[in-house]
Amino acid sequence: MSFIEYMLIALPKIWVGLQITFKISSICLLIGMVIGFPVALARVYGPKWLRWLVSAYVEIFRGTPVLVQLFLIYYGLPQFGITFSAFSSAYLAIGLNSGAYQSEYFRGAIQAIASGQMMAARSIGMTRLQAIRHIIIPQAFRFAIPSWSNEAVSMVKISSIVYLIAIPEMMYVAKMLISKYYNPMPTYILVGLVYLLVIGVLTLLLNEIERRTTIPGLETARRGS
């Protein structure tokens, strides 16, 4: 069959896989944010023992491949009587990995806020917790958007590894199409074009969010400056 005919057959199936890709990417990104921001606060403001603990978590998950982490959770933990479904394993492995990376983005954003702002907040009677909540955190989220955007884009691509544990996202669908129609090159071209389109739209959206949240004329100063 021609490429156009094959595309009309394959695209509806790829669309179904794309929905699974969106689901995994968004949930894992949210899990990473829920983990990453508290970890960043702990690394900057926490006691020494807590900083050491969360730093160990960050280094372990940033220093090992996410595929290894996924296999350890899905195939390794059942040997100890702990079993997760394929989807739960994907959320846990990729979410924890993303949390480690996002914590570094947020930590950099927090440390980009001039230390004088904390001193000024304390001088007008705010507690340290109030200063972090009302002064530091709102600015940190804005400062983190440019680097955090990279994580959002990467998450769409990283989620493709879950086809190895039989989750029917786009790459799994591509594998099934190739097995049925024996058209590997057209299939991978279609999947690549879909990824390119999705990531292009997502990048434009994140750039617009960054533009709208930028504070004109505000320059970030390093802590201690």
C-alpha positions in Angstrom: 0.0 0.0 0.0 1.1 3.6 -0.5 2.3 5.8 2.4 -0.9 7.8 2.4 -3.0 4.6 2.6 -0.9 3.3 5.4 -1.0 6.6 7.2 -4.8 6.6 7.2 -4.7 3.1 8.8 -1.9 3.8 11.3 -2.8 7.3 12.6 -6.0 6.4 14.4 -4.1 3.7 16.3 -1.2 6.1 17.0 -3.7 8.6 18.3 -4.9 6.1 20.9 -1.3 5.6 21.9 -0.7 9.3 22.1 -3.5 9.7 24.6 -1.7 7.2 26.9 1.5 9.1 26.3 -0.2 12.3 27.4 -1.6 10.6 30.5 1.7 9.2 31.6 3.6 12.4 30.9 1.2 14.7 32.8 0.8 12.4 35.8 4.6 11.8 36.1 5.3 15.5 35.7 2.8 16.3 38.5 4.3 13.7 40.8 7.7 15.1 40.1 6.6 18.6 41.0 4.9 17.5 44.2 8.2 15.8 45.2 10.6 18.2 43.7 9.6 21.5 45.3 9.6 20.3 48.9 12.9 18.6 48.2 14.3 21.9 46.9 13.1 23.7 50.0 14.6 21.1 52.2 18.0 21.4 50.5 18.0 25.1 50.9 16.4 25.7 54.3 16.3 22.3 56.0 18.5 21.0 58.8 21.7 19.3 57.9 20.4 15.7 58.4 17.5 16.5 56.1 19.7 18.1 53.5 21.9 15.0 53.4 18.9 12.7 53.1 17.2 14.6 50.2 20.6 15.1 48.5 21.1 11.3 48.5 17.7 10.9 46.9 18.5 13.4 44.2 22.0 12.0 43.4 20.7 8.4 43.2 17.8 9.2 40.8 19.8 11.6 38.7 22.9 9.3 38.6 21.1 6.2 37.3 19.2 5.7 34.1 15.4 6.0 34.4 15.1 2.7 32.5 17.0 0.9 35.2 14.8 2.5 37.8 11.7 1.3 35.9 12.9 -2.2 35.6 14.0 -2.4 39.3 10.5 -1.3 40.4 8.5 -3.5 37.9 10.7 -6.6 37.7 12.9 -6.3 40.9 10.4 -5.5 43.7 8.2 -8.5 43.1 11.1 -10.7 44.3 10.6 -9.0 47.7 6.9 -9.4 47.6 6.1 -5.9 46.4 4.2 -5.8 43.2 3.0 -2.8 41.2 1.0 -2.8 38.0 2.7 -1.6 34.8 1.1 1.8 35.0 1.9 2.2 38.7 5.5 1.2 38.1 5.7 3.8 35.3 4.2 6.6 37.5 6.5 5.7 40.4 9.8 5.3 38.5 9.4 8.3 36.1 7.8 10.4 38.8 10.6 9.9 41.3 13.2 10.5 38.5 11.4 13.7 37.5 11.2 14.8 41.1 15.0 14.6 41.4 15.5 16.8 38.3 12.7 19.2 39.2 14.1 19.7 42.7 17.3 21.1 41.1 15.4 23.5 38.9 13.5 24.8 41.9 16.5 24.9 44.1 18.3 27.0 41.5 15.3 29.4 41.3 15.2 29.7 45.1 18.9 30.4 45.3 18.5 33.1 42.6 16.4 35.2 44.9 18.6 37.8 46.7 19.2 36.9 50.3 18.3 40.5 51.3 14.6 39.7 50.6 14.6 37.2 53.5 16.3 39.7 55.7 13.8 42.4 54.8 10.9 40.1 55.5 12.3 39.2 58.9 12.9 42.8 59.7 9.2 43.7 59.3 8.1 40.9 61.7 7.6 37.9 59.4 8.6 34.5 60.6 11.0 32.5 58.4 8.1 30.2 57.3 6.0 33.2 56.4 8.8 34.8 54.4 9.3 31.5 52.5 5.6 31.2 51.8 4.8 34.7 50.8 8.1 36.1 49.5 10.3 33.3 48.3 7.9 30.7 46.8 5.9 33.0 44.5 9.1 34.3 42.9 10.8 30.9 42.8 7.9 29.4 40.7 8.3 32.2 38.2 12.1 31.9 38.0 11.9 28.2 37.6 9.6 28.2 34.5 12.4 28.4 31.8 14.3 25.4 33.2 11.2 23.5 34.2 9.9 23.8 30.7 12.7 21.5 29.6 11.5 18.9 32.0 7.9 19.1 30.6 9.2 18.6 27.1 11.6 15.8 28.0 8.8 14.0 29.9 6.9 13.4 26.6 10.0 11.7 25.2 11.0 9.9 28.3 7.6 8.3 28.6 8.3 6.2 25.5 10.4 3.8 27.6 7.2 2.4 29.2 6.5 0.4 26.0 9.1 -2.1 27.4 6.7 -3.1 30.2 3.8 -3.4 27.7 2.0 -0.1 28.3 0.3 0.7 25.0 1.6 4.2 24.4 2.9 5.4 21.0 6.0 3.3 20.7 4.1 0.1 21.8 1.5 0.9 19.1 4.3 1.4 16.6 5.7 -2.0 17.5 2.3 -3.7 17.0 1.8 -1.9 13.7 5.2 -3.1 12.4 4.4 -6.7 13.5 1.1 -6.6 11.6 2.1 -4.6 8.4 5.9 -5.1 8.2 6.4 -1.4 7.5 9.0 -0.3 10.1 10.3 2.9 8.3 6.9 4.5 7.5 5.7 3.6 11.1 8.7 5.2 12.8 8.5 8.2 10.5 4.8 8.7 11.5 5.5 8.3 15.2 8.5 10.7 14.9 6.4 13.3 13.1 3.7 13.0 15.8 6.3 13.5 18.6 7.7 16.5 16.7 4.3 18.1 16.3 3.4 17.5 20.0 6.7 18.8 21.3 6.6 21.8 19.0 3.1 22.8 20.2 4.1 22.2 23.8 7.2 24.3 23.4 5.2 27.2 22.0 2.7 27.0 24.9 5.4 26.9 27.5 7.2 29.9 25.8 4.0 31.8 26.0 3.5 31.0 29.7 7.1 32.1 30.3 6.5 35.4 28.5 3.4 36.1 30.4 4.9 35.4 33.8 8.2 37.3 33.3 8.5 40.3 35.6 9.7 43.2 33.3 12.9 44.8 34.5 13.4 42.4 37.4 16.9 41.0 37.5 17.6 38.0 39.7 20.5 38.3 42.1 22.4 35.5 43.5 22.1 34.8 47.2 24.6 36.8 49.2 25.0 39.4 46.5 
